[in-house]
Amino acid sequence: MSVGNYKKYVGSDNPSMFVILLDQSLSMEENFAGSDKQTKAAQAVNRVIAEIGRQSLKEMEHSPRCWIEVIGYGNGSADSIVSGMITDVMAHPTELVSEEVEDSKGGLTEMKSGIWVKPKAKGGTPMTDAYEKASEKISVWIQDHPDCFPPVVINITDGQPNRLESAKEAAKRLMELASSDGQVLLMNAHIQETPADSILVPVSLPESITPDAKFLFDISSEIPDNLLANAISSGLPAEKGSRAFLYRANAEALIKLINFGSSMGFKR
């Protein structure tokens, strides 16, 4: 259960922290949503960074409302890919690409979009290291910002960690970290090409569930009651007691969870 009020607002006078743990193991090369997992996951992360940047705009300038941390894990290590206040992150993308978007008149206009995370897939799945690195980063943040809206962590993966039991313990330690407003919220999104038997923000799991699903369910935070409406408006079938957990999810469900997680604490 997630313990806390979760009622603080994210602002430049009381910024919070948003962390994405991104599986970059070899299996992320597998097909997914007309492309592959590594590409779609990177696109989703870039999209949410841009969205947080949009939510942090004030009089056409970005305000320091949120620290962004993206930790990639694969090939035996967990490393920070993006690390900084949203003002700095938005000012320094790795790359700018052009894309056509709809304008207010129903036509198309060219727009520059930032790229911070690029596709990568290599080696095993050191998820334990990712949870531990997130804990280190968040511990420092909470010491400096004790009254912030609790940091939100989203783990995007397609399989089991190399060391399941140690990953479970590391995740539980992460979830015990807390600001005065509540414990860290940990969300886990398991992605798969064919989501015919997908499970989205469940209250419980069927008895026939696989061990990897139970593992991720057990280390996913319960969505706080006062944030259920936010989850529902993001398109998730949330109800009282729902866990912030997706299993065998498609790209659309992944985007919904990320949109929900990244909007927490922001005034709507």
Backbone as CSV, one residue per row, in Angstrom:
resi,resn,N_x,N_y,N_z,CA_x,CA_y,CA_z,C_x,C_y,C_z
1,MET,0.841,-1.198,0.000,0.000,0.000,0.000,0.871,1.241,0.000
2,SER,0.452,2.271,-0.762,1.170,3.545,-0.772,0.704,4.365,0.419
3,VAL,1.656,4.806,1.245,1.321,5.530,2.462,1.657,7.004,2.292
4,GLY,0.647,7.870,2.492,0.890,9.304,2.400,-0.343,10.054,1.958
5,ASN,-0.201,11.382,1.858,-1.313,12.234,1.451,-1.364,12.442,-0.059
6,TYR,-0.194,12.606,-0.674,-0.083,12.839,-2.123,-0.943,14.027,-2.556
7,LYS,-0.815,15.119,-1.804,-1.626,16.300,-2.088,-0.804,17.537,-2.421
8,LYS,0.519,17.434,-2.332,1.362,18.576,-2.671,1.299,18.841,-4.172
9,TYR,1.535,20.088,-4.554,1.630,20.437,-5.967,3.085,20.606,-6.349
10,VAL,3.377,20.226,-7.579,4.726,20.382,-8.115,4.861,21.790,-8.674
11,GLY,5.840,22.524,-8.189,6.067,23.888,-8.671,7.515,24.280,-8.489
12,SER,7.904,25.400,-9.045,9.291,25.840,-8.937,9.673,26.137,-7.490
13,ASP,8.677,26.446,-6.640,8.956,26.672,-5.231,8.998,25.367,-4.439
14,ASN,8.527,24.272,-5.027,8.561,22.964,-4.373,8.644,21.871,-5.449
15,PRO,9.774,21.768,-6.140,9.901,20.813,-7.250,9.909,19.367,-6.785
16,SER,9.580,18.462,-7.700,9.624,17.034,-7.410,10.562,16.343,-8.390
17,MET,10.532,15.023,-8.392,11.475,14.230,-9.178,10.733,13.135,-9.917
18,PHE,11.083,12.951,-11.186,10.470,11.922,-12.018,11.585,11.048,-12.581
19,VAL,11.495,9.748,-12.334,12.561,8.813,-12.707,11.996,7.732,-13.626
20,ILE,12.691,7.476,-14.736,12.332,6.367,-15.615,13.487,5.370,-15.626
21,LEU,13.164,4.107,-15.360,14.128,3.019,-15.472,13.826,2.304,-16.777
22,LEU,14.808,2.245,-17.662,14.572,1.748,-19.012,15.396,0.498,-19.289
23,ASP,14.699,-0.617,-19.481,15.343,-1.877,-19.835,16.015,-1.717,-21.200
24,GLN,17.321,-1.954,-21.239,18.072,-1.885,-22.493,18.810,-3.201,-22.755
25,SER,18.212,-4.299,-22.272,18.808,-5.616,-22.475,18.565,-6.090,-23.912
26,LEU,19.212,-7.177,-24.276,19.180,-7.661,-25.659,17.771,-7.974,-26.149
27,SER,16.898,-8.447,-25.244,15.549,-8.826,-25.658,14.719,-7.635,-26.132
28,MET,15.185,-6.411,-25.857,14.459,-5.225,-26.313,14.592,-5.031,-27.821
29,GLU,15.331,-5.910,-28.489,15.389,-5.890,-29.951,14.155,-6.523,-30.587
30,GLU,13.344,-7.221,-29.792,12.196,-7.949,-30.328,11.143,-7.003,-30.910
31,ASN,10.349,-7.531,-31.841,9.301,-6.746,-32.496,8.295,-6.192,-31.494
32,PHE,7.818,-4.977,-31.800,6.833,-4.356,-30.920,6.193,-3.183,-31.649
33,ALA,4.873,-3.231,-31.801,4.088,-2.117,-32.342,4.609,-1.612,-33.678
34,GLY,4.890,-2.533,-34.590,5.348,-2.152,-35.912,6.798,-1.757,-35.991
35,SER,7.501,-1.859,-34.895,8.923,-1.525,-34.857,9.612,-2.540,-33.949
36,ASP,10.323,-2.081,-32.949,10.882,-2.973,-31.938,10.768,-2.304,-30.567
37,LYS,10.979,-3.085,-29.516,10.756,-2.589,-28.160,11.689,-1.431,-27.812
38,GLN,12.962,-1.553,-28.185,13.916,-0.506,-27.826,13.543,0.836,-28.455
39,THR,13.064,0.796,-29.699,12.692,2.034,-30.385,11.442,2.652,-29.787
40,LYS,10.408,1.841,-29.581,9.153,2.362,-29.044,9.305,2.853,-27.609
41,ALA,10.125,2.146,-26.816,10.339,2.577,-25.436,11.082,3.915,-25.409
42,ALA,12.101,4.063,-26.258,12.836,5.331,-26.322,11.919,6.467,-26.767
43,GLN,11.064,6.193,-27.748,10.117,7.209,-28.201,9.180,7.642,-27.075
44,ALA,8.714,6.665,-26.286,7.808,6.976,-25.180,8.493,7.846,-24.137
45,VAL,9.760,7.543,-23.845,10.498,8.333,-22.854,10.724,9.755,-23.365
46,ASN,11.111,9.894,-24.616,11.311,11.229,-25.180,10.017,12.030,-25.175
47,ARG,8.924,11.337,-25.450,7.629,12.008,-25.466,7.267,12.539,-24.084
48,VAL,7.530,11.751,-23.044,7.126,12.191,-21.713,8.043,13.306,-21.207
49,ILE,9.322,13.281,-21.584,10.201,14.399,-21.218,9.672,15.689,-21.845
50,ALA,9.301,15.616,-23.119,8.753,16.785,-23.798,7.462,17.258,-23.140
51,GLU,6.623,16.313,-22.687,5.362,16.671,-22.045,5.598,17.329,-20.694
52,ILE,6.556,16.813,-19.921,6.884,17.457,-18.642,7.412,18.862,-18.897
53,GLY,8.194,18.988,-19.971,8.668,20.315,-20.341,7.512,21.252,-20.658
54,ARG,6.505,20.736,-21.375,5.335,21.558,-21.711,4.593,21.979,-20.440
55,GLN,4.451,21.041,-19.488,3.754,21.357,-18.243,4.540,22.339,-17.376
56,SER,5.834,22.455,-17.645,6.686,23.348,-16.854,6.840,24.721,-17.490
57,LEU,6.141,24.964,-18.593,6.212,26.267,-19.243,5.473,27.328,-18.431
58,LYS,6.106,28.461,-18.292,5.481,29.603,-17.630,5.914,30.847,-18.381
59,GLU,4.944,31.487,-19.005,5.222,32.672,-19.822,6.298,32.371,-20.861
60,MET,6.122,31.216,-21.531,6.957,30.767,-22.641,8.380,30.393,-22.228
61,GLU,8.636,30.273,-20.946,9.929,29.812,-20.464,9.721,28.636,-19.523
62,HIS,10.682,27.704,-19.521,10.572,26.552,-18.636,10.976,26.935,-17.211
63,SER,10.153,26.532,-16.255,10.467,26.788,-14.853,10.992,25.499,-14.218
64,PRO,11.843,25.603,-13.201,12.479,24.423,-12.587,11.531,23.669,-11.661
65,ARG,10.538,23.023,-12.255,9.500,22.366,-11.457,9.773,20.893,-11.184
66,CYS,10.720,20.292,-11.925,10.873,18.846,-11.809,12.278,18.423,-12.224
67,TRP,12.859,17.513,-11.466,14.129,16.886,-11.840,13.822,15.627,-12.639
68,ILE,14.492,15.461,-13.767,14.301,14.300,-14.630,15.510,13.385,-14.536
69,GLU,15.258,12.120,-14.274,16.329,11.121,-14.235,15.889,9.933,-15.083
70,VAL,16.680,9.593,-16.094,16.437,8.392,-16.896,17.630,7.466,-16.704
71,ILE,17.367,6.259,-16.223,18.421,5.285,-15.953,18.230,4.085,-16.866
72,GLY,19.190,3.852,-17.738,19.131,2.699,-18.622,19.876,1.528,-17.997
73,TYR,19.284,0.328,-18.098,19.974,-0.837,-17.525,20.019,-1.981,-18.534
74,GLY,21.208,-2.528,-18.680,21.463,-3.608,-19.621,22.959,-3.818,-19.735
75,ASN,23.351,-4.969,-20.245,24.773,-5.260,-20.450,25.593,-5.115,-19.171
76,GLY,24.978,-5.486,-18.023,25.727,-5.561,-16.772,25.791,-4.315,-15.927
77,SER,25.095,-3.234,-16.311,25.165,-2.019,-15.499,23.904,-1.181,-15.646
78,ALA,23.763,-0.234,-14.736,22.671,0.738,-14.794,23.301,2.126,-14.794
79,ASP,22.984,2.914,-15.809,23.647,4.209,-15.981,22.643,5.316,-16.267
80,SER,22.919,6.504,-15.747,22.067,7.652,-16.013,22.261,8.129,-17.450
81,ILE,21.155,8.206,-18.177,21.162,8.700,-19.558,20.807,10.180,-19.563
82,VAL,19.827,10.541,-18.733,19.389,11.928,-18.584,19.366,12.231,-17.091
83,SER,19.892,13.373,-16.708,19.915,13.726,-15.292,19.995,15.241,-15.157
84,GLY,18.894,15.854,-14.719,18.926,17.297,-14.556,17.552,17.901,-14.351
85,MET,17.528,19.157,-13.941,16.272,19.883,-13.819,15.670,20.060,-15.210
86,ILE,14.369,20.074,-15.297,13.689,20.110,-16.588,14.134,21.317,-17.427
87,THR,14.491,22.413,-16.779,14.967,23.580,-17.517,16.230,23.245,-18.306
88,ASP,17.166,22.545,-17.671,18.417,22.180,-18.332,18.197,21.081,-19.360
89,VAL,17.338,20.110,-19.025,17.066,18.997,-19.943,16.455,19.514,-21.237
90,MET,15.477,20.409,-21.128,14.834,20.937,-22.328,15.792,21.783,-23.161
91,ALA,16.746,22.415,-22.506,17.689,23.278,-23.221,18.803,22.500,-23.917
92,HIS,18.983,21.228,-23.528,20.112,20.471,-24.067,19.711,19.057,-24.506
93,PRO,18.849,18.946,-25.516,18.558,17.612,-26.055,19.798,17.059,-26.766
94,THR,19.876,15.742,-26.854,20.984,15.120,-27.583,20.903,15.466,-29.066
95,GLU,19.653,15.613,-29.534,19.432,15.833,-30.958,18.085,16.512,-31.155
96,LEU,17.957,17.263,-32.228,16.671,17.839,-32.624,16.261,17.227,-33.951
97,VAL,15.009,16.779,-34.036,14.507,16.204,-35.282,13.271,16.976,-35.717
98,SER,13.010,16.985,-37.002,11.835,17.663,-37.550,10.702,16.671,-37.733
99,GLU,9.502,17.080,-37.391,8.335,16.249,-37.636,7.153,17.142,-37.979
100,GLU,6.201,16.572,-38.725,5.013,17.326,-39.104,3.902,17.073,-38.097
101,VAL,3.302,18.150,-37.612,2.195,18.052,-36.665,1.041,18.901,-37.174
102,GLU,-0.165,18.612,-36.703,-1.331,19.378,-37.123,-1.301,20.773,-36.511
103,ASP,-1.670,21.758,-37.329,-1.772,23.107,-36.798,-3.226,23.437,-36.465
104,SER,-3.479,24.655,-35.990,-4.826,25.037,-35.542,-5.827,25.138,-36.683
105,LYS,-5.341,25.159,-37.939,-6.232,25.282,-39.095,-6.492,23.939,-39.776
106,GLY,-6.045,22.858,-39.151,-6.271,21.533,-39.724,-5.218,21.107,-40.719
107,GLY,-4.208,21.930,-40.907,-3.119,21.577,-41.812,-1.936,21.012,-41.051
108,LEU,-0.817,20.886,-41.743,0.393,20.364,-41.128,1.467,21.440,-41.092
109,THR,2.218,21.445,-40.023,3.331,22.362,-39.904,4.530,21.603,-39.358
110,GLU,5.711,22.050,-39.733,6.922,21.382,-39.276,7.314,21.893,-37.894
111,MET,7.709,20.954,-37.033,8.084,21.321,-35.680,9.330,20.552,-35.277
112,LYS,10.202,21.196,-34.520,11.404,20.548,-34.017,11.095,19.858,-32.687
113,SER,11.518,18.601,-32.566,11.307,17.843,-31.334,12.653,17.408,-30.775
114,GLY,12.744,17.405,-29.452,13.983,16.994,-28.811,14.101,15.481,-28.685
115,ILE,15.319,14.997,-28.803,15.623,13.586,-28.564,16.660,13.536,-27.445
116,TRP,16.326,12.816,-26.377,17.252,12.666,-25.250,17.723,11.218,-25.089
117,VAL,16.853,10.284,-25.464,17.145,8.861,-25.288,17.082,8.167,-26.638
118,LYS,18.098,7.387,-26.957,18.129,6.653,-28.217,17.997,5.154,-27.957
119,PRO,17.472,4.411,-28.934,17.291,2.964,-28.754,18.615,2.263,-28.459
120,LYS,18.538,1.267,-27.576,19.719,0.480,-27.224,19.268,-0.859,-26.678
121,ALA,19.946,-1.937,-27.054,19.594,-3.279,-26.567,20.850,-4.142,-26.572
122,LYS,21.292,-4.530,-25.369,22.509,-5.334,-25.287,22.606,-6.010,-23.925
123,GLY,22.975,-7.278,-23.918,23.286,-7.977,-22.672,22.086,-8.375,-21.842
124,GLY,22.330,-8.575,-20.542,21.312,-9.053,-19.614,20.454,-7.943,-19.042
125,THR,19.782,-8.253,-17.918,18.781,-7.341,-17.348,19.098,-7.053,-15.879
126,PRO,20.046,-6.156,-15.588,20.427,-5.856,-14.205,19.454,-4.895,-13.519
127,MET,18.222,-5.357,-13.334,17.180,-4.506,-12.766,17.482,-4.113,-11.327
128,THR,18.143,-5.001,-10.580,18.534,-4.676,-9.208,19.357,-3.396,-9.179
129,ASP,20.338,-3.319,-10.088,21.205,-2.140,-10.148,20.402,-0.879,-10.447
130,ALA,19.377,-1.012,-11.293,18.551,0.145,-11.639,17.767,0.641,-10.424
131,TYR,17.140,-0.266,-9.687,16.406,0.136,-8.490,17.342,0.762,-7.459
132,GLU,18.538,0.186,-7.311,19.489,0.712,-6.325,19.982,2.102,-6.722
133,LYS,20.233,2.295,-8.004,20.684,3.620,-8.460,19.583,4.650,-8.271
134,ALA,18.342,4.246,-8.554,17.211,5.144,-8.335,17.106,5.520,-6.858
135,SER,17.298,4.557,-5.976,17.240,4.824,-4.531,18.298,5.831,-4.113
136,GLU,19.509,5.680,-4.649,20.591,6.615,-4.326,20.225,8.036,-4.746
137,LYS,19.735,8.165,-5.960,19.386,9.485,-6.484,18.234,10.106,-5.697
138,ILE,17.210,9.290,-5.415,16.023,9.804,-4.732,16.321,10.143,-3.277
139,SER,17.164,9.364,-2.629,17.531,9.652,-1.235,18.142,11.042,-1.109
140,VAL,19.032,11.371,-2.026,19.658,12.694,-2.018,18.617,13.779,-2.282
141,TRP,17.723,13.519,-3.253,16.691,14.499,-3.584,15.788,14.782,-2.387
142,ILE,15.341,13.737,-1.717,14.422,13.922,-0.587,15.107,14.638,0.573
143,GLN,16.390,14.383,0.771,17.115,15.113,1.817,17.083,16.614,1.549
144,ASP,17.201,16.982,0.271,17.209,18.399,-0.104,15.813,18.982,-0.289
145,HIS,14.809,18.106,-0.524,13.436,18.551,-0.769,12.470,17.688,0.061
146,PRO,12.524,17.800,1.389,11.761,16.893,2.263,10.249,17.005,2.153
147,ASP,9.744,18.130,1.637,8.293,18.328,1.579,7.735,18.264,0.163
148,CYS,8.482,17.675,-0.757,8.030,17.618,-2.152,6.934,16.576,-2.353
149,PHE,6.201,16.721,-3.475,5.352,15.616,-3.901,6.276,14.417,-4.090
150,PRO,5.911,13.229,-3.581,6.827,12.087,-3.615,7.339,11.776,-5.024
151,PRO,8.633,11.481,-5.161,9.165,11.103,-6.467,8.398,9.932,-7.082
152,VAL,8.247,9.974,-8.404,7.554,8.929,-9.155,8.587,8.185,-9.999
153,VAL,8.546,6.859,-9.936,9.481,6.016,-10.693,8.680,5.100,-11.609
154,ILE,9.021,5.076,-12.901,8.393,4.145,-13.843,9.470,3.244,-14.435
155,ASN,9.289,1.949,-14.255,10.203,0.951,-14.803,9.572,0.331,-16.050
156,ILE,10.269,0.442,-17.186,9.797,-0.131,-18.449,10.663,-1.332,-18.783
157,THR,10.059,-2.511,-18.882,10.827,-3.728,-19.087,10.043,-4.721,-19.930
158,ASP,10.737,-5.756,-20.412,10.041,-6.813,-21.158,10.328,-8.195,-20.596
159,GLY,10.915,-8.254,-19.404,11.221,-9.583,-18.869,11.664,-9.566,-17.428
160,GLN,12.219,-10.690,-16.985,12.669,-10.854,-15.615,14.076,-10.301,-15.433
161,PRO,14.394,-9.841,-14.213,15.757,-9.390,-13.932,16.717,-10.572,-13.839
162,ASN,18.006,-10.271,-13.903,19.007,-11.323,-13.753,18.924,-11.977,-12.372
163,ARG,18.668,-11.171,-11.351,18.610,-11.679,-9.965,17.261,-11.261,-9.378
164,LEU,16.287,-12.134,-9.472,14.912,-11.773,-9.126,14.765,-11.371,-7.664
165,GLU,15.259,-12.177,-6.747,15.055,-11.884,-5.318,15.741,-10.592,-4.902
166,SER,16.956,-10.361,-5.393,17.648,-9.126,-5.019,16.954,-7.917,-5.639
167,ALA,16.398,-8.079,-6.839,15.647,-6.989,-7.466,14.410,-6.648,-6.645
168,LYS,13.753,-7.688,-6.150,12.551,-7.481,-5.332,12.885,-6.712,-4.058
169,GLU,13.973,-7.076,-3.401,14.374,-6.395,-2.171,14.789,-4.956,-2.457
170,ALA,15.518,-4.750,-3.567,15.945,-3.390,-3.926,14.743,-2.503,-4.225
171,ALA,13.737,-3.062,-4.891,12.528,-2.295,-5.209,11.757,-1.937,-3.943
172,LYS,11.685,-2.862,-3.011,10.960,-2.590,-1.767,11.652,-1.492,-0.969
173,ARG,12.988,-1.495,-0.965,13.724,-0.425,-0.274,13.447,0.917,-0.943
174,LEU,13.361,0.916,-2.264,13.044,2.130,-3.005,11.665,2.655,-2.614
175,MET,10.687,1.761,-2.515,9.312,2.154,-2.205,9.155,2.674,-0.776
176,GLU,10.099,2.370,0.099,10.030,2.835,1.484,10.529,4.268,1.648
177,LEU,11.230,4.779,0.657,11.680,6.170,0.715,10.455,7.087,0.666
178,ALA,10.505,8.191,1.395,9.316,9.044,1.466,9.674,10.485,1.769
179,SER,8.871,11.394,1.222,8.896,12.798,1.642,7.806,12.953,2.689
180,SER,7.592,14.159,3.168,6.537,14.378,4.163,5.149,14.161,3.572
181,ASP,5.054,14.110,2.232,3.764,13.971,1.557,3.432,12.524,1.192
182,GLY,4.397,11.622,1.348,4.102,10.226,1.045,5.309,9.456,0.537
183,GLN,5.111,8.145,0.397,6.173,7.279,-0.083,6.357,7.415,-1.598
184,VAL,7.558,7.056,-2.048,7.846,6.993,-3.481,6.806,6.113,-4.172
185,LEU,6.357,6.529,-5.355,5.408,5.745,-6.138,6.166,5.011,-7.241
186,LEU,6.155,3.687,-7.185,6.862,2.862,-8.164,5.857,2.202,-9.094
187,MET,6.020,2.454,-10.390,5.164,1.867,-11.412,6.012,0.937,-12.280
188,ASN,5.428,-0.171,-12.692,6.135,-1.129,-13.536,5.307,-1.447,-14.773
189,ALA,5.942,-1.308,-15.942,5.259,-1.587,-17.210,6.007,-2.678,-17.949
190,HIS,5.371,-3.847,-18.058,5.918,-4.963,-18.825,5.297,-4.894,-20.216
191,ILE,6.141,-4.799,-21.257,5.623,-4.634,-22.619,5.818,-5.902,-23.445
192,GLN,4.882,-6.123,-24.373,4.924,-7.323,-25.214,4.186,-7.055,-26.519
193,GLU,4.613,-7.716,-27.581,4.058,-7.493,-28.910,2.584,-7.864,-29.020
194,THR,2.182,-9.003,-28.429,0.799,-9.481,-28.568,0.088,-9.424,-27.214
195,PRO,-0.616,-8.329,-26.922,-1.215,-8.129,-25.609,-2.629,-8.707,-25.460
196,ALA,-2.903,-9.848,-26.080,-4.255,-10.418,-26.001,-4.653,-10.716,-24.559
197,ASP,-3.679,-11.094,-23.735,-3.972,-11.400,-22.335,-3.320,-10.373,-21.415
198,SER,-3.347,-9.109,-21.809,-2.721,-8.049,-21.021,-3.482,-7.807,-19.720
199,ILE,-2.775,-7.298,-18.737,-3.337,-6.953,-17.432,-2.960,-5.504,-17.147
200,LEU,-3.963,-4.655,-16.928,-3.726,-3.228,-16.742,-4.226,-2.776,-15.375
201,VAL,-3.352,-2.157,-14.608,-3.606,-1.621,-13.257,-4.568,-2.508,-12.446
202,PRO,-4.212,-3.772,-12.216,-5.116,-4.688,-11.515,-5.148,-4.459,-10.002
203,VAL,-6.222,-4.896,-9.394,-6.329,-4.916,-7.929,-5.684,-6.193,-7.401
204,SER,-5.833,-7.280,-8.153,-5.253,-8.570,-7.782,-4.901,-9.317,-9.066
205,LEU,-4.244,-10.456,-8.910,-3.842,-11.257,-10.054,-4.533,-12.618,-10.031
206,PRO,-4.802,-13.201,-11.193,-5.358,-14.557,-11.225,-4.346,-15.562,-10.697
207,GLU,-4.820,-16.684,-10.183,-3.922,-17.683,-9.594,-2.968,-18.274,-10.624
208,SER,-3.356,-18.271,-11.884,-2.540,-18.882,-12.936,-1.436,-17.971,-13.462
209,ILE,-1.245,-16.814,-12.834,-0.301,-15.828,-13.347,1.135,-16.329,-13.291
210,THR,1.960,-15.843,-14.188,3.359,-16.261,-14.250,4.181,-15.599,-13.134
211,PRO,5.307,-16.208,-12.746,6.137,-15.638,-11.675,6.648,-14.240,-11.978
212,ASP,6.970,-13.939,-13.256,7.480,-12.603,-13.559,6.405,-11.541,-13.379
213,ALA,5.155,-11.879,-13.672,4.060,-10.932,-13.457,3.834,-10.699,-11.964
214,LYS,3.866,-11.759,-11.183,3.671,-11.620,-9.734,4.779,-10.778,-9.124
215,PHE,5.985,-10.978,-9.580,7.128,-10.200,-9.092,6.891,-8.705,-9.308
216,LEU,6.507,-8.318,-10.528,6.305,-6.901,-10.829,5.073,-6.332,-10.125
217,PHE,4.027,-7.143,-9.990,2.829,-6.712,-9.266,3.178,-6.406,-7.810
218,ASP,3.942,-7.305,-7.192,4.288,-7.162,-5.771,5.103,-5.906,-5.492
219,ILE,5.862,-5.438,-6.480,6.712,-4.260,-6.258,6.155,-3.019,-6.961
220,SER,4.866,-3.015,-7.220,4.209,-1.841,-7.802,3.331,-1.173,-6.752
221,SER,3.401,0.151,-6.679,2.635,0.889,-5.671,1.145,0.826,-5.954
222,GLU,0.372,0.834,-4.892,-1.069,0.999,-5.036,-1.341,2.463,-5.385
223,ILE,-2.205,2.697,-6.360,-2.512,4.067,-6.762,-3.284,4.756,-5.620
224,PRO,-2.776,5.863,-5.090,-3.482,6.554,-3.996,-4.902,6.928,-4.402
225,ASP,-5.823,6.849,-3.445,-7.242,7.089,-3.732,-7.474,8.442,-4.398
226,ASN,-6.771,9.478,-3.928,-7.031,10.809,-4.471,-6.400,11.019,-5.854
227,LEU,-5.683,9.999,-6.372,-5.114,10.081,-7.714,-5.793,9.131,-8.690
228,LEU,-6.814,8.413,-8.228,-7.523,7.486,-9.111,-8.177,8.216,-10.282
229,ALA,-8.744,9.381,-10.015,-9.398,10.145,-11.095,-8.379,10.525,-12.165
230,ASN,-7.156,10.852,-11.760,-6.101,11.180,-12.726,-5.777,9.973,-13.596
231,ALA,-5.708,8.798,-12.969,-5.417,7.575,-13.720,-6.515,7.291,-14.734
232,ILE,-7.754,7.446,-14.309,-8.891,7.185,-15.196,-8.903,8.175,-16.361
233,SER,-8.629,9.449,-16.075,-8.620,10.453,-17.147,-7.460,10.226,-18.111
234,SER,-6.442,9.480,-17.681,-5.330,9.122,-18.571,-5.652,7.897,-19.419
235,GLY,-6.839,7.311,-19.187,-7.277,6.176,-19.991,-7.024,4.825,-19.375
236,LEU,-6.653,4.789,-18.096,-6.388,3.521,-17.412,-7.637,3.051,-16.660
237,PRO,-7.938,1.738,-16.670,-9.129,1.222,-15.986,-8.913,1.061,-14.483
238,ALA,-8.580,2.157,-13.830,-8.223,2.107,-12.410,-9.454,2.091,-11.510
239,GLU,-9.296,1.445,-10.372,-10.321,1.439,-9.332,-9.621,1.382,-7.981
240,LYS,-10.379,1.494,-6.929,-9.793,1.491,-5.588,-8.975,0.212,-5.388
241,GLY,-7.735,0.370,-4.979,-6.865,-0.776,-4.761,-6.011,-1.161,-5.955
242,SER,-6.174,-0.471,-7.096,-5.394,-0.785,-8.291,-3.906,-0.547,-8.051
243,ARG,-3.102,-1.445,-8.602,-1.651,-1.254,-8.573,-1.202,-0.560,-9.861
244,ALA,-0.156,0.235,-9.741,0.409,0.937,-10.904,1.296,-0.043,-11.665
245,PHE,0.644,-0.944,-12.397,1.334,-2.079,-13.005,0.646,-2.487,-14.300
246,LEU,1.434,-2.668,-15.342,0.938,-3.196,-16.612,1.687,-4.478,-16.923
247,TYR,0.969,-5.459,-17.465,1.619,-6.718,-17.854,1.201,-7.086,-19.272
248,ARG,2.207,-7.402,-20.096,1.980,-7.693,-21.515,1.217,-6.551,-22.174
249,ALA,1.681,-5.354,-21.909,1.000,-4.157,-22.401,1.492,-3.779,-23.791
250,ASN,0.599,-3.137,-24.560,0.992,-2.632,-25.870,1.495,-1.194,-25.725
251,ALA,1.895,-0.593,-26.847,2.468,0.754,-26.821,1.464,1.780,-26.302
252,GLU,0.201,1.613,-26.654,-0.829,2.563,-26.224,-0.980,2.557,-24.704
253,ALA,-1.011,1.369,-24.105,-1.147,1.275,-22.650,0.086,1.842,-21.952
254,LEU,1.262,1.610,-22.527,2.492,2.160,-21.960,2.426,3.681,-21.916
255,ILE,1.995,4.298,-23.004,1.882,5.755,-23.058,0.895,6.260,-21.998
256,LYS,-0.204,5.553,-21.814,-1.197,5.960,-20.816,-0.596,5.962,-19.411
257,LEU,0.169,4.915,-19.069,0.777,4.849,-17.743,1.809,5.963,-17.567
258,ILE,2.630,6.186,-18.594,3.639,7.241,-18.504,2.974,8.618,-18.388
259,ASN,1.924,8.845,-19.149,1.207,10.124,-19.064,0.639,10.343,-17.669
260,PHE,0.087,9.275,-17.100,-0.459,9.368,-15.736,0.654,9.667,-14.743
261,GLY,1.730,8.885,-14.804,2.823,9.059,-13.852,3.463,10.425,-13.926
262,SER,3.637,10.937,-15.148,4.329,12.214,-15.311,3.445,13.419,-15.007
263,SER,2.136,13.195,-14.863,1.223,14.310,-14.567,0.975,14.476,-13.073
264,MET,1.429,13.524,-12.264,1.161,13.574,-10.834,1.758,14.827,-10.193
265,GLY,0.960,15.483,-9.387,1.418,16.658,-8.686,1.290,17.946,-9.477
266,PHE,1.116,17.837,-10.810,0.924,19.040,-11.626,-0.547,19.458,-11.571
267,LYS,-0.804,20.731,-11.456,-2.183,21.214,-11.467,-2.783,20.998,-12.831
268,ARG,-4.026,20.499,-12.863,-4.709,20.240,-14.132,-5.685,21.361,-14.435
